Amino acid sequence: MAASIRPAPTLYRVCYNCNAPGADVKCSCLAVYYCGLTCQQAHILEHKHECVCKSIQKKGAVISRLQVQGGSNGVANVKLMMLEQELARVHYKVGRLMLKSHQAAKYKAAVTHFKQALHLYRKTEASHGTLCGATARAAAGKLADKAAPEGLYDTLIDLGQLYGSMREHDDELQVHQEALQEVRVDIVHASTPQLEIHLSNILSAMGHMYISQYDSQITNGDKGKCTDANALLEEALSIQRALSRYCMAADILTILASVHGYLEMFDEARNTLKQALDLTRRCHGEESAKVAVCHQRMACNCEEQVEAIIKQLSMHMEYMLTNSIRLFHSPGSRVLVEGLQKKLQYNGIEGVW
Amino acid sequence: MRVRLDTLDNKELRLKPENVCPLFPTALKLQEQLQKLHDLAQKRITSSKEVHRIQIKVKSVKHVNTAIACETLGVAYLATHQAADTGLAVSLLIQADKIRRRVGDDDKDWARVLSQTLRAAQAAQARFDKGGVLLLASYFAT
């Protein structure tokens, strides 16, 4: 009989999920143990946040140690930069996790994490120029090309979205404008497809922000916001089309159709939705949830147009009824009015009188 | 609103907004609009049917999204104000309510709106069943 090479689990370790003794599988944060994969999977949703926080603590400790060693040491500074970027990414992940939990109690903590991530990304960018030594500069250059701007823009977009969820609309607008300004400056320096994608993402996030504000009556029915959203989304769409990113283009088209609906351009909205439907079918297949969403929007568009037509007709009807009341008081038209009244009674509109 | 009478003496006549008559549509235009309303109602039904079909295929019958799709299609049928469509609307709305209860959804607002729509649809169906002239006054009373 073959002997197991796996060491016997120590009895004092208790599973974090089921409290069974002899847990021998540990999480990547090294802080908790489980008796097996099933228990770890069952507990992951609860442990996720704690686990990422522990990794932040660990990385923070290493960074402070490297800061002591740094100064004139180029290699140590590159290591420090790498770790700071890593830490920024972890902060971003935690913030995003809290944002996606849709729990208002966690939003403030999420803002702190996003701000921390932004601070670290900007610090890494700034320290890139001050590095001494050719090897260190080359290593840092590669590193900066790889990750920094992406992380920065994603963080700014999500921070804006978070402010939107917290109904802090001034901060939301400020963050989006800041992101837009930064990405435009970067594109002027060096235009890459990646930066173009970020520009498009920021533009569509801003467009979405304007629509949400209009939809939730914050702008008091100011259609100027919808016009702004229309312009931003059109620009985002042209970028995505130029880069042949059709799935993203379909998503933007769906939002654009809502804007056309708000601007009472129903035929344009229907055409936009047809394009979106066509692209979505090509990207996600004939029977996907996204195709269903497009059809749902089409139904909504028809409903909105019906409402607009009925509103117009009822306005005419109201005017006609008001005028007929005026006529009723003029003696010369009494005969005519009586005829009209009879006709209205016959049609069952006497309740309106 | 201002109407300039002649440019020589620069006289202007001011009209009160309540005295400005909106442009009335002609009978032909009205007919066009009614046809448009009919087409839109049909398009709405077609799109809602497609949503309903995809939802059942993707999420199966026991899903909250299927209940929403049933409700959307039911409301689209109800908006046609036709006897046969109203019957379909009632059955779809009942189905939506059943699915909602089965999946244990706790959205009270949605439950309220759904039951109100169902009651309106049942009332409309009862009026169709009764026969005779559909009075607008009785429609508003419900």
Boltz contact constraints between the chains, C-beta under 6 A:
constraints:
  - contact:
      token1: [A, 287]
      token2: [B, 54]
      max_distance: 6.0
  - contact:
      token1: [A, 287]
      token2: [B, 57]
      max_distance: 6.0
  - contact:
      token1: [A, 289]
      token2: [B, 58]
      max_distance: 6.0
  - contact:
      token1: [A, 292]
      token2: [B, 51]
      max_distance: 6.0
  - contact:
      token1: [A, 292]
      token2: [B, 54]
      max_distance: 6.0
  - contact:
      token1: [A, 292]
      token2: [B, 55]
      max_distance: 6.0
  - contact:
      token1: [A, 295]
      token2: [B, 47]
      max_distance: 6.0
  - contact:
      token1: [A, 295]
      token2: [B, 50]
      max_distance: 6.0
  - contact:
      token1: [A, 295]
      token2: [B, 51]
      max_distance: 6.0
  - contact:
      token1: [A, 296]
      token2: [B, 51]
      max_distance: 6.0
  - contact:
      token1: [A, 298]
      token2: [B, 47]
      max_distance: 6.0
  - contact:
      token1: [A, 299]
      token2: [B, 44]
      max_distance: 6.0
  - contact:
      token1: [A, 299]
      token2: [B, 47]
      max_distance: 6.0
  - contact:
      token1: [A, 299]
      token2: [B, 48]
      max_distance: 6.0
  - contact:
      token1: [A, 302]
      token2: [B, 40]
      max_distance: 6.0
  - contact:
      token1: [A, 302]
      token2: [B, 43]
      max_distance: 6.0
  - contact:
      token1: [A, 302]
      token2: [B, 44]
      max_distance: 6.0
  - contact:
      token1: [A, 305]
      token2: [B, 40]
      max_distance: 6.0
  - contact:
      token1: [A, 306]
      token2: [B, 37]
      max_distance: 6.0
  - contact:
      token1: [A, 306]
      token2: [B, 40]
      max_distance: 6.0
  - contact:
      token1: [A, 309]
      token2: [B, 33]
      max_distance: 6.0
  - contact:
      token1: [A, 309]
      token2: [B, 37]
      max_distance: 6.0
  - contact:
      token1: [A, 316]
      token2: [B, 24]
      max_distance: 6.0
  - contact:
      token1: [A, 348]
      token2: [B, 135]
      max_distance: 6.0
  - contact:
      token1: [A, 348]
      token2: [B, 136]
      max_distance: 6.0
  - contact:
      token1: [A, 348]
      token2: [B, 137]
      max_distance: 6.0
  - contact:
      token1: [A, 349]
      token2: [B, 136]
      max_distance: 6.0
  - contact:
      token1: [A, 351]
      token2: [B, 137]
      max_distance: 6.0
